[in-house]
Amino acid sequence: MITRRFVAGLVATLVAAAVILVLPLFLSDTHEYRFAFVATFFIAALGLQILTGYAGLISLGQSGFMLIGAYTTTILSVDHGWHELATIPLAGLLAGIAGFLFGFPALRLRGAYLALATFAIPIAVIALAKKYSDFTGGGGGKNLTRVLTGHEAYVLTWPIAGLMFVLAWLLLLGKLGRSFRTIRESEIAAVSSGVNLTVTKTLAFGISAFFAGVGGSLYAIVIGFVNPDTFSINLSLLLLIGVVVGGLGSLVGVVFGALFIEYVPLYAPDILSWAEKPFGSPLDPQRAGAGAAVYGFSLLLVLFLAPYGVAGLLRRAYKSLAPSSYTH
Amino acid sequence: MRMRFGLLAAMLVAAAVTCVTALAGAQAAPGVSKTKFVIGGTFPLSGPAAYYAPIPVGMKAYFTYINTRRGADHKRGVAGRQIVWKYYDDGYNPANTAQQTRKLVEEDKVFATFGALGTEPQQAVVDYMNDRKVPQLLVSTGATEFGARYREKPYSMGWQPDYFAEGKIYGKYAAQNWPTKKIAVLYQNDDYGKNYLDGLRSGLGAKDSNIITTQGFGATDASVAQQVVAARQSGAQVVAIFGTPSPTVKTFATMKAVRYKPEQVILNSVSANDYVMGLALANSDATTLDGTISTSYLLNSNDPKYASNAFVKLYKAQMAKWAPNADAKNTFFYYGFAKAYDVVKLLQATGKNPTRAKLLNAARHMNWTNPGALKGVKVTTSATDPFPISQVKLIKYDGNAKIWNELGSLINGRGGT
């Protein structure tokens, strides 16, 4: 059980936890606020990592489940006077149930077909949120009851993110984690060794959506506002990109994915204006689409340099630093 | 006893610190120094509403003009203070607006935001701005609630006529001119689109039943075919489009694709721009677009009759100078340029020692004419009327000359809610 990889993972986790703990001492309130967004992306992407990285099921539906979590929190806290914190488990649970139910039709589909089917999730829930406007506030959205400072947002989101990380780790540690990996490698092999495909796949969707629900709930609390369009397919794509950038099949890697989704688009214009000075880039940093170009370019760069994501890069660095690991 | 002394000392220190910070606060507001006004805003430079990306550039052109010319006081800028204009992309996504707005307030320490764009994005930061007591002025949305909630949210204020009032004008016009014609409404399914729809119904009054179908679409929807086909099947002779530029262009293109030619089109002012219509024209029929009705409160800088207007000339000259790559025919630049005029007026009204309180007070006592607006349009506010622009003119699109022309005289468009 206690392999070198396990130890390396544990060390990486402890280092990350220590960094997260002391980071507020060095960050401005604005950056703490941004890191709170990183935490919400981290939680939602952890769910996707379980589904895609471990169980091998590609999903573009994560933002739809985030919407369910976000609206659960908003409606309960604004219209029914609940404390926001108290709504978080329920937000996860409702999204989890929705994900579990979606798992059944998804059983029939594989690979790219499954990805396309999951495409429908955000589209459907956004349409529903707009349709039942008396309940949800409609397309115009809803303000939450209070505005958090950056520090409050950080202190709220990261402990929950830590908890969710431990939860993900525990879930994957035992039989369930092995079942996920088996169906990823070969469904036939999985069935023949006694893995129940229906249970395993629907459970993967349910767990993944539970994480999305918790992430979405925090997302709403941190922004202080929800509207359906925020949870468009773009957000799902960003989360998938985050998982790939972090490294498929690595829980710790998701942190880097979450950092990527939050910071690269934000700083794309700055990166461009910085690149402009020595190279004389003809792109105006303030021009529409300039940021997106930088974002796309950095994504390609990451995938070229680190095809297995940041986690793969770290693993490689670790191996080159400790070549003796092969001899043991 | 020693504890008490410690407590007393702590209280004294705290009191002293409070006094000092209070004094410092009285001396200079954030974003104001002897030489500078730092102001900003968030805009959709990318994403579904990126058509509006020219607006902050137009504002910048006017601010740069103010910064470089010598005013009546022989000083450059606003009474010697240069305007530093910071604007960031939020992609029309409230999650980004929340972060970029905090960047403006906490890192850039702006005095206020001006003209920040979008109903939902700005709605997302209303509470934050009012909590921090940072003015959020002249927001680029006509959502009625930016004016209507002035008692609860005194730091937030709009600029243009509100959507409800505009919708009401179309309703009245339709009831008068097309009393028997059936109307299909294609609207953006959010607060902004519904604001228009409610206004239209209110204006139609008893003729409300002329609306035979209402079809909602999302701002980011890839297609509006379903809605346009439903409108065609309803047999409506009049189509009202309440959408931002991107879905508007799609709607016109889809009308051509499904061979739907309504007799009349009503188009909301936020898309009624020569540039957007040019794009629509390229993808649709001139006959469908010709005669489209909308409203405007600004004069059309492309209209030949304003070629010798001093403000239009200034606009063209400054755009050529400070944004030479921009297509100044796109009137979203002009919208920004004209809005910046009112920003400068507000900054000037804060006097020698500008504070946010003085700025808010000035915003509640606007009383001037904007040279970029139609003749006769007044920019006025009062303690109980926080809507700066209330008058509009109907405009009609000429598909051959590719230009919006004024129709009739000024209408007081403030309907209230």
Interface residues (C-beta under 8 A of the other chain):
Chain A: S28 D29 T30 Y33 R34 F37 I126 A127 K130 G138 G139 G140 G141 N143 R146 V147 G150 Y219 V222 I223 G224 F225 N227 D229 T230 S232 L266 P269 D284 Q286 R287 A288 G289 A290 G291 A292
Chain B: L45 S46 A50 A53 P56 V57 Y87 Y88 D89 N93 P94 A95 N96 A98 Q99 R102 K103 E106 E107 T119 E120 Q123 A124 V125 V126 D127 Y128 D131 Q188 N189 D190 D191 Y192 G193 K194 G216 G218 A219 T220 N325
